[in-house]
Amino acid sequence: MLKFATANFDNTEQREKVMPVFLAYADRSQKEVPGRALDFKIPKDRDDSTKSHAFEHFESESSLATHHDRPSVQILRKDCAAVGYDTRSRITAIYLHVAD
């Protein structure tokens, strides 16, 4: 089964600062083992260009759970804070989807 998590975030004021941070995170998260993300995409919202959606794909629930304990997530939070972007207050939704 393929598992994926999505985070929808409002990046109105700081898109130019935040996107390089998320792209570096995506690169790191695809290299970490265990808990490696199989794929990571950050498209803009079709209806609102001030919003983006981050999609991370994992091979299992345990990979996703392990991923959140990996250094890449801690680095993401630190790097976002360094550019004035609080991931805890700005990420508006996180979902776990299960696909057969």
Biopython code that builds the backbone (N, CA, C, O; Angstrom):
import numpy as np
from Bio.PDB.StructureBuilder import StructureBuilder

atoms = [
    (1, "MET", "N", (0.833, -1.187, 0.000)),
    (1, "MET", "CA", (0.000, 0.000, 0.000)),
    (1, "MET", "C", (0.873, 1.244, 0.000)),
    (1, "MET", "O", (1.908, 1.296, 0.664)),
    (2, "LEU", "N", (0.442, 2.233, -0.748)),
    (2, "LEU", "CA", (1.153, 3.504, -0.793)),
    (2, "LEU", "C", (0.491, 4.466, 0.181)),
    (2, "LEU", "O", (-0.735, 4.579, 0.203)),
    (3, "LYS", "N", (1.268, 5.142, 0.967)),
    (3, "LYS", "CA", (0.759, 6.117, 1.922)),
    (3, "LYS", "C", (1.286, 7.484, 1.515)),
    (3, "LYS", "O", (2.413, 7.605, 1.034)),
    (4, "PHE", "N", (0.465, 8.517, 1.709)),
    (4, "PHE", "CA", (1.024, 9.838, 1.510)),
    (4, "PHE", "C", (0.408, 10.847, 2.450)),
    (4, "PHE", "O", (-0.748, 10.724, 2.855)),
    (5, "ALA", "N", (1.192, 11.836, 2.786)),
    (5, "ALA", "CA", (0.749, 12.913, 3.656)),
    (5, "ALA", "C", (0.736, 14.190, 2.840)),
    (5, "ALA", "O", (1.598, 14.394, 1.985)),
    (6, "THR", "N", (-0.237, 15.052, 3.097)),
    (6, "THR", "CA", (-0.264, 16.340, 2.424)),
    (6, "THR", "C", (-0.295, 17.432, 3.471)),
    (6, "THR", "O", (-0.950, 17.289, 4.503)),
    (7, "ALA", "N", (0.390, 18.494, 3.220)),
    (7, "ALA", "CA", (0.340, 19.674, 4.073)),
    (7, "ALA", "C", (-0.027, 20.853, 3.187)),
    (7, "ALA", "O", (0.652, 21.116, 2.194)),
    (8, "ASN", "N", (-1.077, 21.557, 3.528)),
    (8, "ASN", "CA", (-1.502, 22.731, 2.777)),
    (8, "ASN", "C", (-1.072, 23.950, 3.573)),
    (8, "ASN", "O", (-1.415, 24.081, 4.748)),
    (9, "PHE", "N", (-0.323, 24.842, 2.942)),
    (9, "PHE", "CA", (0.157, 25.986, 3.701)),
    (9, "PHE", "C", (-0.006, 27.282, 2.928)),
    (9, "PHE", "O", (0.116, 27.320, 1.704)),
    (10, "ASP", "N", (-0.282, 28.339, 3.672)),
    (10, "ASP", "CA", (-0.453, 29.681, 3.131)),
    (10, "ASP", "C", (0.923, 30.331, 3.114)),
    (10, "ASP", "O", (1.558, 30.490, 4.156)),
    (11, "ASN", "N", (1.372, 30.699, 1.938)),
    (11, "ASN", "CA", (2.709, 31.283, 1.826)),
    (11, "ASN", "C", (2.652, 32.665, 1.199)),
    (11, "ASN", "O", (3.552, 33.049, 0.453)),
    (12, "THR", "N", (1.606, 33.410, 1.496)),
    (12, "THR", "CA", (1.352, 34.705, 0.885)),
    (12, "THR", "C", (2.552, 35.643, 0.967)),
    (12, "THR", "O", (3.015, 36.128, -0.065)),
    (13, "GLU", "N", (3.058, 35.906, 2.145)),
    (13, "GLU", "CA", (4.099, 36.917, 2.319)),
    (13, "GLU", "C", (5.503, 36.416, 2.001)),
    (13, "GLU", "O", (6.356, 37.202, 1.588)),
    (14, "GLN", "N", (5.754, 35.143, 2.182)),
    (14, "GLN", "CA", (7.144, 34.702, 2.170)),
    (14, "GLN", "C", (7.440, 33.553, 1.216)),
    (14, "GLN", "O", (8.372, 32.784, 1.452)),
    (15, "ARG", "N", (6.671, 33.423, 0.153)),
    (15, "ARG", "CA", (6.877, 32.304, -0.773)),
    (15, "ARG", "C", (8.328, 32.216, -1.245)),
    (15, "ARG", "O", (8.906, 31.129, -1.250)),
    (16, "GLU", "N", (8.918, 33.332, -1.637)),
    (16, "GLU", "CA", (10.290, 33.307, -2.156)),
    (16, "GLU", "C", (11.291, 32.831, -1.115)),
    (16, "GLU", "O", (12.281, 32.190, -1.467)),
    (17, "LYS", "N", (11.060, 33.126, 0.150)),
    (17, "LYS", "CA", (11.961, 32.674, 1.211)),
    (17, "LYS", "C", (11.696, 31.224, 1.607)),
    (17, "LYS", "O", (12.629, 30.473, 1.890)),
    (18, "VAL", "N", (10.431, 30.835, 1.627)),
    (18, "VAL", "CA", (10.043, 29.525, 2.140)),
    (18, "VAL", "C", (10.276, 28.403, 1.133)),
    (18, "VAL", "O", (10.676, 27.307, 1.525)),
    (19, "MET", "N", (10.038, 28.649, -0.145)),
    (19, "MET", "CA", (10.136, 27.573, -1.126)),
    (19, "MET", "C", (11.526, 26.935, -1.183)),
    (19, "MET", "O", (11.600, 25.709, -1.254)),
    (20, "PRO", "N", (12.629, 27.685, -1.158)),
    (20, "PRO", "CA", (13.939, 27.015, -1.135)),
    (20, "PRO", "C", (14.126, 26.125, 0.099)),
    (20, "PRO", "O", (14.787, 25.089, 0.025)),
    (21, "VAL", "N", (13.547, 26.526, 1.225)),
    (21, "VAL", "CA", (13.625, 25.728, 2.453)),
    (21, "VAL", "C", (12.883, 24.408, 2.259)),
    (21, "VAL", "O", (13.396, 23.350, 2.625)),
    (22, "PHE", "N", (11.677, 24.463, 1.685)),
    (22, "PHE", "CA", (10.905, 23.243, 1.451)),
    (22, "PHE", "C", (11.556, 22.361, 0.393)),
    (22, "PHE", "O", (11.513, 21.136, 0.507)),
    (23, "LEU", "N", (12.152, 22.954, -0.628)),
    (23, "LEU", "CA", (12.823, 22.155, -1.660)),
    (23, "LEU", "C", (14.049, 21.440, -1.093)),
    (23, "LEU", "O", (14.309, 20.288, -1.441)),
    (24, "ALA", "N", (14.804, 22.114, -0.220)),
    (24, "ALA", "CA", (15.950, 21.468, 0.428)),
    (24, "ALA", "C", (15.465, 20.333, 1.331)),
    (24, "ALA", "O", (16.089, 19.274, 1.393)),
    (25, "TYR", "N", (14.357, 20.557, 2.026)),
    (25, "TYR", "CA", (13.753, 19.516, 2.862)),
    (25, "TYR", "C", (13.342, 18.320, 2.010)),
    (25, "TYR", "O", (13.583, 17.173, 2.386)),
    (26, "ALA", "N", (12.719, 18.590, 0.861)),
    (26, "ALA", "CA", (12.289, 17.507, -0.032)),
    (26, "ALA", "C", (13.479, 16.659, -0.450)),
    (26, "ALA", "O", (13.398, 15.431, -0.472)),
    (27, "ASP", "N", (14.578, 17.314, -0.779)),
    (27, "ASP", "CA", (15.788, 16.585, -1.179)),
    (27, "ASP", "C", (16.294, 15.708, -0.035)),
    (27, "ASP", "O", (16.621, 14.539, -0.242)),
    (28, "ARG", "N", (16.357, 16.273, 1.173)),
    (28, "ARG", "CA", (16.814, 15.496, 2.334)),
    (28, "ARG", "C", (15.868, 14.347, 2.643)),
    (28, "ARG", "O", (16.310, 13.232, 2.921)),
    (29, "SER", "N", (14.568, 14.615, 2.596)),
    (29, "SER", "CA", (13.598, 13.597, 3.015)),
    (29, "SER", "C", (13.549, 12.415, 2.054)),
    (29, "SER", "O", (13.107, 11.330, 2.433)),
    (30, "GLN", "N", (13.998, 12.610, 0.820)),
    (30, "GLN", "CA", (14.019, 11.500, -0.132)),
    (30, "GLN", "C", (15.279, 10.651, 0.004)),
    (30, "GLN", "O", (15.385, 9.598, -0.624)),
    (31, "LYS", "N", (16.233, 11.098, 0.818)),
    (31, "LYS", "CA", (17.483, 10.353, 1.005)),
    (31, "LYS", "C", (17.540, 9.604, 2.332)),
    (31, "LYS", "O", (18.341, 8.682, 2.483)),
    (32, "GLU", "N", (16.704, 9.986, 3.292)),
    (32, "GLU", "CA", (16.763, 9.375, 4.624)),
    (32, "GLU", "C", (16.230, 7.948, 4.612)),
    (32, "GLU", "O", (15.198, 7.656, 4.008)),
    (33, "VAL", "N", (16.943, 7.082, 5.280)),
    (33, "VAL", "CA", (16.507, 5.691, 5.429)),
    (33, "VAL", "C", (16.710, 5.328, 6.897)),
    (33, "VAL", "O", (17.787, 5.611, 7.422)),
    (34, "PRO", "N", (15.760, 4.728, 7.589)),
    (34, "PRO", "CA", (14.390, 4.465, 7.148)),
    (34, "PRO", "C", (13.552, 5.732, 7.169)),
    (34, "PRO", "O", (13.996, 6.772, 7.655)),
    (35, "GLY", "N", (12.342, 5.642, 6.643)),
    (35, "GLY", "CA", (11.426, 6.772, 6.640)),
    (35, "GLY", "C", (11.566, 7.669, 5.430)),
    (35, "GLY", "O", (11.109, 8.812, 5.440)),
    (36, "ARG", "N", (12.193, 7.158, 4.392)),
    (36, "ARG", "CA", (12.446, 7.946, 3.187)),
    (36, "ARG", "C", (11.143, 8.248, 2.451)),
    (36, "ARG", "O", (10.294, 7.371, 2.288)),
    (37, "ALA", "N", (10.992, 9.495, 2.009)),
    (37, "ALA", "CA", (9.856, 9.857, 1.156)),
    (37, "ALA", "C", (10.148, 9.352, -0.249)),
    (37, "ALA", "O", (11.238, 9.575, -0.775)),
    (38, "LEU", "N", (9.184, 8.675, -0.857)),
    (38, "LEU", "CA", (9.366, 8.175, -2.216)),
    (38, "LEU", "C", (9.268, 9.301, -3.232)),
    (38, "LEU", "O", (9.910, 9.256, -4.282)),
    (39, "ASP", "N", (8.463, 10.311, -2.917)),
    (39, "ASP", "CA", (8.270, 11.433, -3.828)),
    (39, "ASP", "C", (7.811, 12.632, -3.017)),
    (39, "ASP", "O", (7.221, 12.483, -1.947)),
    (40, "PHE", "N", (8.085, 13.818, -3.533)),
    (40, "PHE", "CA", (7.722, 15.055, -2.847)),
    (40, "PHE", "C", (7.434, 16.103, -3.909)),
    (40, "PHE", "O", (8.279, 16.360, -4.767)),
    (41, "LYS", "N", (6.265, 16.705, -3.867)),
    (41, "LYS", "CA", (5.869, 17.746, -4.822)),
    (41, "LYS", "C", (5.308, 18.936, -4.062)),
    (41, "LYS", "O", (4.699, 18.772, -3.004)),
    (42, "ILE", "N", (5.515, 20.151, -4.606)),
    (42, "ILE", "CA", (4.979, 21.364, -3.994)),
    (42, "ILE", "C", (4.319, 22.229, -5.079)),
    (42, "ILE", "O", (4.875, 23.257, -5.466)),
    (43, "PRO", "N", (3.151, 21.827, -5.568)),
    (43, "PRO", "CA", (2.481, 22.651, -6.575)),
    (43, "PRO", "C", (1.723, 23.821, -5.945)),
    (43, "PRO", "O", (1.336, 23.773, -4.777)),
    (44, "LYS", "N", (1.519, 24.874, -6.745)),
    (44, "LYS", "CA", (0.661, 25.977, -6.313)),
    (44, "LYS", "C", (-0.795, 25.538, -6.425)),
    (44, "LYS", "O", (-1.144, 24.687, -7.243)),
    (45, "ASP", "N", (-1.622, 26.130, -5.599)),
    (45, "ASP", "CA", (-3.054, 25.890, -5.669)),
    (45, "ASP", "C", (-3.584, 26.404, -7.010)),
    (45, "ASP", "O", (-3.188, 27.482, -7.455)),
    (46, "ARG", "N", (-4.458, 25.658, -7.647)),
    (46, "ARG", "CA", (-5.007, 26.069, -8.948)),
    (46, "ARG", "C", (-5.838, 27.340, -8.850)),
    (46, "ARG", "O", (-5.835, 28.162, -9.767)),
    (47, "ASP", "N", (-6.546, 27.500, -7.745)),
    (47, "ASP", "CA", (-7.462, 28.625, -7.606)),
    (47, "ASP", "C", (-6.885, 29.808, -6.842)),
    (47, "ASP", "O", (-7.403, 30.920, -6.947)),
    (48, "ASP", "N", (-5.832, 29.589, -6.081)),
    (48, "ASP", "CA", (-5.256, 30.651, -5.253)),
    (48, "ASP", "C", (-3.737, 30.532, -5.291)),
    (48, "ASP", "O", (-3.157, 29.691, -4.604)),
    (49, "SER", "N", (-3.099, 31.372, -6.092)),
    (49, "SER", "CA", (-1.645, 31.273, -6.283)),
    (49, "SER", "C", (-0.843, 31.654, -5.049)),
    (49, "SER", "O", (0.377, 31.490, -5.037)),
    (50, "THR", "N", (-1.503, 32.159, -4.006)),
    (50, "THR", "CA", (-0.790, 32.473, -2.766)),
    (50, "THR", "C", (-0.678, 31.261, -1.851)),
    (50, "THR", "O", (-0.053, 31.338, -0.794)),
    (51, "LYS", "N", (-1.279, 30.145, -2.249)),
    (51, "LYS", "CA", (-1.224, 28.922, -1.440)),
    (51, "LYS", "C", (-0.489, 27.829, -2.206)),
    (51, "LYS", "O", (-0.521, 27.781, -3.436)),
    (52, "SER", "N", (0.169, 26.958, -1.459)),
    (52, "SER", "CA", (0.850, 25.800, -2.035)),
    (52, "SER", "C", (0.454, 24.566, -1.242)),
    (52, "SER", "O", (-0.047, 24.661, -0.121)),
    (53, "HIS", "N", (0.686, 23.417, -1.841)),
    (53, "HIS", "CA", (0.369, 22.143, -1.197)),
    (53, "HIS", "C", (1.601, 21.248, -1.295)),
    (53, "HIS", "O", (2.109, 21.007, -2.390)),
    (54, "ALA", "N", (2.071, 20.768, -0.179)),
    (54, "ALA", "CA", (3.226, 19.863, -0.180)),
    (54, "ALA", "C", (2.712, 18.434, -0.061)),
    (54, "ALA", "O", (1.966, 18.112, 0.864)),
    (55, "PHE", "N", (3.110, 17.582, -0.997)),
    (55, "PHE", "CA", (2.696, 16.180, -1.011)),
    (55, "PHE", "C", (3.921, 15.295, -0.820)),
    (55, "PHE", "O", (4.878, 15.386, -1.589)),
    (56, "GLU", "N", (3.897, 14.447, 0.191)),
    (56, "GLU", "CA", (4.969, 13.486, 0.436)),
    (56, "GLU", "C", (4.392, 12.083, 0.320)),
    (56, "GLU", "O", (3.348, 11.784, 0.900)),
    (57, "HIS", "N", (5.063, 11.234, -0.420)),
    (57, "HIS", "CA", (4.602, 9.861, -0.629)),
    (57, "HIS", "C", (5.525, 8.893, 0.110)),
    (57, "HIS", "O", (6.748, 9.005, 0.023)),
    (58, "PHE", "N", (4.937, 7.946, 0.835)),
    (58, "PHE", "CA", (5.680, 6.964, 1.624)),
    (58, "PHE", "C", (5.191, 5.568, 1.292)),
    (58, "PHE", "O", (4.050, 5.389, 0.867)),
    (59, "GLU", "N", (6.055, 4.574, 1.487)),
    (59, "GLU", "CA", (5.664, 3.208, 1.149)),
    (59, "GLU", "C", (4.785, 2.549, 2.202)),
    (59, "GLU", "O", (4.125, 1.551, 1.912)),
    (60, "SER", "N", (4.765, 3.087, 3.419)),
    (60, "SER", "CA", (3.965, 2.469, 4.479)),
    (60, "SER", "C", (3.702, 3.471, 5.595)),
    (60, "SER", "O", (4.345, 4.518, 5.675)),
    (61, "GLU", "N", (2.751, 3.133, 6.450)),
    (61, "GLU", "CA", (2.480, 3.972, 7.617)),
    (61, "GLU", "C", (3.699, 4.044, 8.521)),
    (61, "GLU", "O", (3.980, 5.092, 9.102)),
    (62, "SER", "N", (4.422, 2.940, 8.645)),
    (62, "SER", "CA", (5.608, 2.953, 9.509)),
    (62, "SER", "C", (6.691, 3.860, 8.931)),
    (62, "SER", "O", (7.416, 4.509, 9.685)),
    (63, "SER", "N", (6.810, 3.914, 7.605)),
    (63, "SER", "CA", (7.769, 4.845, 6.987)),
    (63, "SER", "C", (7.397, 6.282, 7.299)),
    (63, "SER", "O", (8.260, 7.103, 7.610)),
    (64, "LEU", "N", (6.107, 6.583, 7.215)),
    (64, "LEU", "CA", (5.643, 7.936, 7.521)),
    (64, "LEU", "C", (5.901, 8.268, 8.985)),
    (64, "LEU", "O", (6.394, 9.352, 9.296)),
    (65, "ALA", "N", (5.574, 7.350, 9.881)),
    (65, "ALA", "CA", (5.790, 7.580, 11.312)),
    (65, "ALA", "C", (7.270, 7.771, 11.618)),
    (65, "ALA", "O", (7.643, 8.663, 12.380)),
    (66, "THR", "N", (8.107, 6.935, 11.025)),
    (66, "THR", "CA", (9.555, 7.039, 11.222)),
    (66, "THR", "C", (10.079, 8.361, 10.682)),
    (66, "THR", "O", (10.948, 8.990, 11.284)),
    (67, "HIS", "N", (9.542, 8.771, 9.547)),
    (67, "HIS", "CA", (9.982, 10.001, 8.890)),
    (67, "HIS", "C", (9.881, 11.208, 9.818)),
    (67, "HIS", "O", (10.775, 12.054, 9.832)),
    (68, "HIS", "N", (8.804, 11.292, 10.589)),
    (68, "HIS", "CA", (8.601, 12.453, 11.456)),
    (68, "HIS", "C", (9.618, 12.529, 12.589)),
    (68, "HIS", "O", (9.765, 13.577, 13.217)),
    (69, "ASP", "N", (10.317, 11.439, 12.855)),
    (69, "ASP", "CA", (11.366, 11.440, 13.874)),
    (69, "ASP", "C", (12.753, 11.660, 13.282)),
    (69, "ASP", "O", (13.737, 11.715, 14.020)),
    (70, "ARG", "N", (12.842, 11.787, 11.968)),
    (70, "ARG", "CA", (14.136, 11.921, 11.291)),
    (70, "ARG", "C", (14.633, 13.367, 11.353)),
    (70, "ARG", "O", (13.843, 14.290, 11.554)),
    (71, "PRO", "N", (15.933, 13.560, 11.181)),
    (71, "PRO", "CA", (16.512, 14.903, 11.244)),
    (71, "PRO", "C", (15.936, 15.890, 10.230)),
    (71, "PRO", "O", (15.890, 17.087, 10.510)),
    (72, "SER", "N", (15.496, 15.423, 9.062)),
    (72, "SER", "CA", (15.025, 16.361, 8.033)),
    (72, "SER", "C", (13.844, 17.202, 8.515)),
    (72, "SER", "O", (13.730, 18.372, 8.147)),
    (73, "VAL", "N", (12.966, 16.622, 9.333)),
    (73, "VAL", "CA", (11.813, 17.372, 9.833)),
    (73, "VAL", "C", (12.273, 18.442, 10.822)),
    (73, "VAL", "O", (11.780, 19.570, 10.796)),
    (74, "GLN", "N", (13.212, 18.089, 11.688)),
    (74, "GLN", "CA", (13.741, 19.064, 12.649)),
    (74, "GLN", "C", (14.476, 20.195, 11.922)),
    (74, "GLN", "O", (14.359, 21.360, 12.300)),
    (75, "ILE", "N", (15.227, 19.846, 10.885)),
    (75, "ILE", "CA", (15.942, 20.855, 10.094)),
    (75, "ILE", "C", (14.941, 21.762, 9.382)),
    (75, "ILE", "O", (15.143, 22.975, 9.319)),
    (76, "LEU", "N", (13.861, 21.185, 8.843)),
    (76, "LEU", "CA", (12.820, 21.984, 8.185)),
    (76, "LEU", "C", (12.267, 23.030, 9.145)),
    (76, "LEU", "O", (12.162, 24.204, 8.792)),
    (77, "ARG", "N", (11.915, 22.611, 10.350)),
    (77, "ARG", "CA", (11.360, 23.557, 11.328)),
    (77, "ARG", "C", (12.357, 24.661, 11.664)),
    (77, "ARG", "O", (11.991, 25.833, 11.747)),
    (78, "LYS", "N", (13.622, 24.278, 11.857)),
    (78, "LYS", "CA", (14.664, 25.260, 12.181)),
    (78, "LYS", "C", (14.875, 26.234, 11.025)),
    (78, "LYS", "O", (14.960, 27.443, 11.240)),
    (79, "ASP", "N", (14.961, 25.713, 9.797)),
    (79, "ASP", "CA", (15.198, 26.564, 8.627)),
    (79, "ASP", "C", (14.010, 27.479, 8.335)),
    (79, "ASP", "O", (14.194, 28.624, 7.921)),
    (80, "CYS", "N", (12.793, 26.978, 8.550)),
    (80, "CYS", "CA", (11.607, 27.827, 8.373)),
    (80, "CYS", "C", (11.613, 28.960, 9.397)),
    (80, "CYS", "O", (11.322, 30.109, 9.065)),
    (81, "ALA", "N", (11.944, 28.627, 10.635)),
    (81, "ALA", "CA", (12.006, 29.653, 11.677)),
    (81, "ALA", "C", (13.057, 30.706, 11.343)),
    (81, "ALA", "O", (12.872, 31.886, 11.639)),
    (82, "ALA", "N", (14.158, 30.283, 10.727)),
    (82, "ALA", "CA", (15.234, 31.216, 10.376)),
    (82, "ALA", "C", (14.789, 32.261, 9.350)),
    (82, "ALA", "O", (15.338, 33.362, 9.307)),
    (83, "VAL", "N", (13.792, 31.916, 8.523)),
    (83, "VAL", "CA", (13.278, 32.892, 7.551)),
    (83, "VAL", "C", (11.952, 33.495, 8.020)),
    (83, "VAL", "O", (11.262, 34.168, 7.253)),
    (84, "GLY", "N", (11.599, 33.246, 9.298)),
    (84, "GLY", "CA", (10.406, 33.840, 9.879)),
    (84, "GLY", "C", (9.111, 33.143, 9.533)),
    (84, "GLY", "O", (8.048, 33.764, 9.549)),
    (85, "TYR", "N", (9.183, 31.851, 9.217)),
    (85, "TYR", "CA", (7.992, 31.085, 8.838)),
    (85, "TYR", "C", (7.776, 29.994, 9.875)),
    (85, "TYR", "O", (8.572, 29.060, 9.970)),
    (86, "ASP", "N", (6.705, 30.107, 10.653)),
    (86, "ASP", "CA", (6.420, 29.156, 11.730)),
    (86, "ASP", "C", (5.587, 28.002, 11.188)),
    (86, "ASP", "O", (4.396, 28.173, 10.929)),
    (87, "THR", "N", (6.190, 26.835, 11.013)),
    (87, "THR", "CA", (5.485, 25.688, 10.444)),
    (87, "THR", "C", (4.335, 25.231, 11.327)),
    (87, "THR", "O", (3.346, 24.698, 10.824)),
    (88, "ARG", "N", (4.446, 25.426, 12.612)),
    (88, "ARG", "CA", (3.379, 24.957, 13.509)),
    (88, "ARG", "C", (2.108, 25.801, 13.372)),
    (88, "ARG", "O", (1.010, 25.283, 13.576)),
    (89, "SER", "N", (2.233, 27.073, 13.037)),
    (89, "SER", "CA", (1.035, 27.902, 12.914)),
    (89, "SER", "C", (0.611, 28.116, 11.462)),
    (89, "SER", "O", (-0.545, 28.456, 11.210)),
    (90, "ARG", "N", (1.518, 27.925, 10.502)),
    (90, "ARG", "CA", (1.199, 28.233, 9.112)),
    (90, "ARG", "C", (0.745, 27.034, 8.294)),
    (90, "ARG", "O", (0.059, 27.211, 7.287)),
    (91, "ILE", "N", (1.102, 25.828, 8.691)),
    (91, "ILE", "CA", (0.607, 24.651, 7.981)),
    (91, "ILE", "C", (-0.808, 24.398, 8.489)),
    (91, "ILE", "O", (-1.023, 24.197, 9.684)),
    (92, "THR", "N", (-1.772, 24.410, 7.564)),
    (92, "THR", "CA", (-3.168, 24.411, 7.990)),
    (92, "THR", "C", (-3.834, 23.046, 8.017)),
    (92, "THR", "O", (-4.868, 22.889, 8.666)),
    (93, "ALA", "N", (-3.280, 22.058, 7.337)),
    (93, "ALA", "CA", (-3.938, 20.747, 7.338)),
    (93, "ALA", "C", (-2.939, 19.656, 7.002)),
    (93, "ALA", "O", (-2.094, 19.821, 6.122)),
    (94, "ILE", "N", (-3.039, 18.550, 7.702)),
    (94, "ILE", "CA", (-2.209, 17.385, 7.387)),
    (94, "ILE", "C", (-3.133, 16.172, 7.357)),
    (94, "ILE", "O", (-3.928, 15.968, 8.274)),
    (95, "TYR", "N", (-3.026, 15.379, 6.315)),
    (95, "TYR", "CA", (-3.875, 14.204, 6.138)),
    (95, "TYR", "C", (-3.016, 12.985, 5.848)),
    (95, "TYR", "O", (-1.913, 13.103, 5.315)),
    (96, "LEU", "N", (-3.521, 11.830, 6.197)),
    (96, "LEU", "CA", (-2.907, 10.564, 5.797)),
    (96, "LEU", "C", (-3.898, 9.860, 4.890)),
    (96, "LEU", "O", (-5.036, 9.604, 5.283)),
    (97, "HIS", "N", (-3.471, 9.551, 3.685)),
    (97, "HIS", "CA", (-4.320, 8.872, 2.711)),
    (97, "HIS", "C", (-3.767, 7.475, 2.472)),
    (97, "HIS", "O", (-2.552, 7.289, 2.402)),
    (98, "VAL", "N", (-4.635, 6.513, 2.349)),
    (98, "VAL", "CA", (-4.233, 5.134, 2.087)),
    (98, "VAL", "C", (-4.762, 4.744, 0.717)),
    (98, "VAL", "O", (-5.955, 4.873, 0.440)),
    (99, "ALA", "N", (-3.865, 4.267, -0.137)),
    (99, "ALA", "CA", (-4.272, 3.818, -1.472)),
    (99, "ALA", "C", (-3.784, 2.394, -1.677)),
    (99, "ALA", "O", (-2.649, 2.072, -1.329)),
    (100, "ASP", "N", (-4.621, 1.549, -2.234)),
    (100, "ASP", "CA", (-4.217, 0.169, -2.533)),
    (100, "ASP", "C", (-3.443, 0.117, -3.837)),
    (100, "ASP", "O", (-3.018, -0.958, -4.259)),
]
sb = StructureBuilder()
sb.init_structure("model")
sb.init_model(0)
sb.init_chain("A")
sb.init_seg("    ")
for serial, (resi, resn, name, xyz) in enumerate(atoms, 1):
    if name == "N":
        sb.init_residue(resn, " ", resi, " ")
    sb.init_atom(name, np.array(xyz, "f"), 0.0, 1.0, " ", f" {name:<3s}", serial, name[0])
structure = sb.get_structure()
